[in-house]
Amino acid sequence: MSGSEPITCVQCKRELPADDGPQAGISISVMGDEYIYSYWRCDACGFYTVESYLDRFMGDSEVTFLPPIPQAVGEHCVALARQCPTPYDKTCECPAHRALYYGLPREPDPG
């Protein structure tokens, strides 16, 4: 995870304040590995940057970023993640965890 390291917006390349933290996050378990998706909103351009931290059961961890996420989709992801009372419980099987299994909702934002 990013910790105190700065995050750069994948859309406009501006630095996002790491001290503020992400708007939301969620952990997903995939065959013994853990994916932690963190959702950062850029105040400059409105797009969301989604950090994907892969904590491998056996092997090195890896941080990647999803392509830029439009504001409406990002807000939908944040709302889903916030629905779960334990978003960092990788074994949770609530609707939010199922919807964000790949970091983005399987179905588009209904609004």
Helices and strands as residue ranges (DSSP letters): E 7-8, E 15-16, G 18-20, E 24-30, E 33-41, E 48-55, E 62-65, H 71-83, H 95-99
